[in-house]
């Protein structure tokens, strides 16, 4: 199971990236009924609750997960009534499921008519340069990985209004370097990107990973969709 656990060691940039993502999403939460799907150890559910959510329900397919008002559930078949939530948050989930469209349709079903779905996925151009949507990723927990355009197209199949944000930005020069390396070896491109993260270590902080609209210059390691019903 691929999961961030705050009381165990993880790379500083990965830890900060996950925390920054939830803190950013928490701005949507005050006063709302929130679903945190694929909640893992529940640290994100707590962030959403502390931001002033009216209620947070945590769901995860794993029985080892935990959270607030925890329910064990598959994100493609949620045990919730239509319109049960105002805000649905699910980070780094959609690349793990076989039926990505089913996950999105369930999100649409359980959201109330003015609800918001916030989800994220790694940008394949950074994680697996040289591979396509049809290729099995190197990460054994991922079913597929998306480019930015593929991710947007997928979200628009289900949601009428989609806004895109990026997280953990790198330069165009770095992205082109990874693309060239990926043509020779996916593993080489992955190692080069890891070296870049290590080079940023002296300046590592949550602030470095705060999401920003895709209109800014550069290329994001993670893409976030904000979808409105």
Secondary structure per residue as TSV (DSSP state, phi and psi in degrees):
chain	resnum	aa	ss	phi	psi
A	1	X	-	360.0	127.6
A	2	X	-	-88.4	113.3
A	3	X	-	-155.6	138.8
A	4	X	-	-87.7	127.7
A	5	X	-	-120.3	118.3
A	6	X	T	-67.8	-24.7
A	7	X	T	-91.2	9.9
A	8	X	S	-124.9	160.8
A	9	X	-	-67.5	137.5
A	10	X	-	-147.5	161.3
A	11	X	-	-59.7	140.3
A	12	X	H	-56.2	-38.5
A	13	X	H	-70.2	-34.8
A	14	X	H	-68.4	-44.2
A	15	X	H	-61.2	-48.6
A	16	X	H	-65.6	-34.8
A	17	X	H	-62.9	-46.4
A	18	X	H	-65.1	-44.5
A	19	X	H	-65.8	-42.8
A	20	X	H	-61.8	-38.2
A	21	X	H	-62.5	-45.4
A	22	X	H	-69.4	-39.4
A	23	X	H	-64.0	-37.2
A	24	X	H	-65.6	-45.2
A	25	X	H	-66.4	-26.6
A	26	X	G	-61.4	-21.3
A	27	X	G	-65.4	-21.7
A	28	X	G	-81.8	-15.9
A	29	X	T	-84.6	-28.0
A	30	X	T	-52.3	127.5
A	31	X	T	79.6	1.3
A	32	X	S	-106.2	158.7
A	33	X	E	-85.6	115.3
A	34	X	E	-114.9	136.4
A	35	X	E	-108.3	125.7
A	36	X	E	-108.7	97.7
A	37	X	E	-92.1	144.5
A	38	X	S	58.9	53.0
A	39	X	-	-74.9	-16.4
A	40	X	T	62.2	-126.2
A	41	X	T	-84.0	-1.4
A	42	X	S	89.6	4.9
A	43	X	H	-64.3	-35.0
A	44	X	H	-69.0	-37.9
A	45	X	H	-60.0	-39.3
A	46	X	H	-67.1	-39.4
A	47	X	H	-61.7	-43.7
A	48	X	H	-64.0	-39.8
A	49	X	H	-67.1	-43.9
A	50	X	H	-66.3	-19.8
A	51	X	T	-78.9	-7.8
A	52	X	T	110.7	16.4
A	53	X	-	-59.5	144.1
A	54	X	S	-66.1	-41.4
A	55	X	E	-155.0	140.6
A	56	X	E	-120.0	125.8
A	57	X	E	-109.4	124.7
A	58	X	E	-100.9	131.3
A	59	X	E	-131.6	145.5
A	60	X	E	-158.6	147.9
A	61	X	S	-72.5	-20.5
A	62	X	-	-89.2	135.9
A	63	X	T	-72.1	-12.9
A	64	X	T	-85.6	-7.5
A	65	X	-	-74.7	169.5
A	66	X	-	-153.4	168.8
A	67	X	-	169.9	-153.8
A	68	X	S	-101.5	130.8
A	69	X	S	49.2	52.0
A	70	X	-	-70.2	137.3
A	71	X	E	-133.1	129.8
A	72	X	E	-78.8	125.5
A	73	X	-	-161.3	151.5
A	74	X	B	-88.9	130.7
A	75	X	T	-64.4	-17.0
A	76	X	T	-90.4	-6.0
A	77	X	B	-146.8	79.7
A	78	X	-	-83.1	135.3
A	79	X	S	-83.5	64.5
A	80	X	S	-143.9	149.5
A	81	X	-	-75.3	159.5
A	82	X	T	-58.4	132.4
A	83	X	T	71.7	22.6
A	84	X	-	-74.4	-19.4
A	85	X	E	-130.2	152.8
A	86	X	E	-94.8	-29.9
A	87	X	E	-137.4	129.5
A	88	X	E	-120.2	119.4
A	89	X	E	-114.4	129.6
A	90	X	E	-150.3	107.3
A	91	X	E	-105.1	136.7
A	92	X	S	52.3	49.3
A	93	X	-	-118.5	-45.3
A	94	X	G	-63.2	-27.1
A	95	X	G	-74.6	-8.8
A	96	X	G	-95.2	-15.6
A	97	X	-	-100.6	147.0
A	98	X	S	-67.4	-42.1
A	99	X	-	-109.4	88.5
A	100	X	H	-67.9	-34.0
A	101	X	H	-66.8	-37.7
A	102	X	H	-61.6	-39.2
A	103	X	H	-60.2	-44.3
A	104	X	H	-68.1	-40.0
A	105	X	H	-66.1	-35.6
A	106	X	H	-66.8	-38.8
A	107	X	H	-60.5	-44.7
A	108	X	H	-62.0	-40.2
A	109	X	H	-64.9	-43.4
A	110	X	H	-84.9	-5.7
A	111	X	E	-89.3	144.7
A	112	X	E	-73.6	166.1
A	113	X	E	-57.4	-20.7
A	114	X	E	-113.5	23.3
A	115	X	E	-77.2	170.4
A	116	X	E	-131.4	135.3
A	117	X	E	-111.8	123.7
A	118	X	E	-118.8	119.5
A	119	X	E	-140.4	160.0
A	120	X	E	-137.9	160.7
A	121	X	E	-156.4	150.5
A	122	X	E	-66.3	146.2
A	123	X	B	-80.7	114.7
A	124	X	H	-58.6	-29.0
A	125	X	H	-64.0	-18.3
A	126	X	H	-103.2	-40.7
A	127	X	H	-76.7	-39.8
A	128	X	S	-142.0	60.8
A	129	X	T	-58.3	140.7
A	130	X	T	94.7	-15.1
A	131	X	-	-96.9	164.0
A	132	X	-	-116.4	175.8
A	133	X	T	-60.4	-29.6
A	134	X	T	-83.0	-15.0
A	135	X	S	-80.6	142.9
A	136	X	-	-73.0	126.9
A	137	X	-	-66.2	161.4
A	138	X	S	-66.5	-35.1
A	139	X	S	-65.5	117.1
A	140	X	T	-67.3	-15.1
A	141	X	T	-89.7	-10.3
A	142	X	-	-96.2	134.4
A	143	X	S	-81.2	-40.0
A	144	X	-	-156.3	163.7
A	145	X	-	-133.2	145.4
A	146	X	B	-110.6	147.1
A	147	X	-	-78.1	169.8
A	148	X	H	-60.7	-45.8
A	149	X	H	-64.1	-38.6
A	150	X	H	-67.5	-39.6
A	151	X	H	-65.3	-44.9
A	152	X	H	-61.7	-44.3
A	153	X	H	-61.3	-39.0
A	154	X	H	-63.4	-48.0
A	155	X	H	-61.5	-38.6
A	156	X	H	-72.3	-13.9
A	157	X	T	-66.9	-24.6
A	158	X	T	-117.7	-39.0
A	159	X	-	-105.7	136.1
A	160	X	S	-72.7	-27.0
A	161	X	E	-129.7	122.1
A	162	X	E	-131.0	126.6
A	163	X	E	-113.8	142.7
A	164	X	E	-115.4	138.2
A	165	X	E	-128.9	160.1
A	166	X	E	-123.9	158.0
A	167	X	E	-139.2	138.6
A	168	X	E	63.5	84.7
A	169	X	E	-92.3	145.0
A	170	X	E	-131.8	165.2
A	171	X	-	-77.6	162.6
A	172	X	H	-61.7	-36.8
A	173	X	H	-59.8	-43.1
A	174	X	H	-65.9	-41.6
A	175	X	H	-63.1	-40.5
A	176	X	H	-68.5	-36.2
A	177	X	H	-61.1	-44.8
A	178	X	H	-64.7	-38.4
A	179	X	H	-63.0	-42.4
A	180	X	H	-66.3	-41.8
A	181	X	H	-65.5	-37.7
A	182	X	H	-64.6	-26.5
A	183	X	H	-67.8	-26.4
A	184	X	H	-92.3	-43.9
A	185	X	-	-162.4	123.6
A	186	X	H	-61.3	-39.0
A	187	X	H	-63.3	-39.5
A	188	X	H	-60.7	-44.2
A	189	X	H	-65.3	-38.1
A	190	X	H	-63.2	-43.7
A	191	X	H	-64.5	-39.5
A	192	X	H	-63.2	-39.6
A	193	X	H	-69.0	-37.3
A	194	X	H	-62.4	-39.8
A	195	X	H	-62.4	-37.5
A	196	X	H	-64.0	-41.2
A	197	X	H	-62.8	-39.9
A	198	X	H	-63.2	-37.8
A	199	X	H	-64.4	-27.5
A	200	X	T	-84.7	-2.5
A	201	X	G	-56.1	-39.5
A	202	X	G	-62.1	-22.3
A	203	X	G	-109.4	16.0
A	204	X	-	-68.2	132.5
A	205	X	-	-165.9	165.8
A	206	X	G	-61.9	-34.0
A	207	X	G	-58.2	-35.4
A	208	X	G	-60.0	-25.8
A	209	X	G	-107.0	8.1
A	210	X	-	-65.1	131.5
A	211	X	-	-61.1	151.2
A	212	X	E	-145.3	154.7
A	213	X	E	-58.7	150.5
A	214	X	T	-68.0	-8.0
A	215	X	T	-71.3	-16.0
A	216	X	S	-72.1	163.5
A	217	X	S	-73.5	150.9
A	218	X	S	104.3	-174.7
A	219	X	E	-132.7	132.2
A	220	X	E	-89.8	146.5
A	221	X	E	-75.5	-30.5
A	222	X	E	-126.5	139.2
A	223	X	E	-109.5	135.4
A	224	X	E	-119.6	129.2
A	225	X	E	-103.2	133.3
A	226	X	E	-115.0	107.5
A	227	X	E	-111.8	131.2
A	228	X	E	-109.8	139.3
A	229	X	-	-71.3	360.0
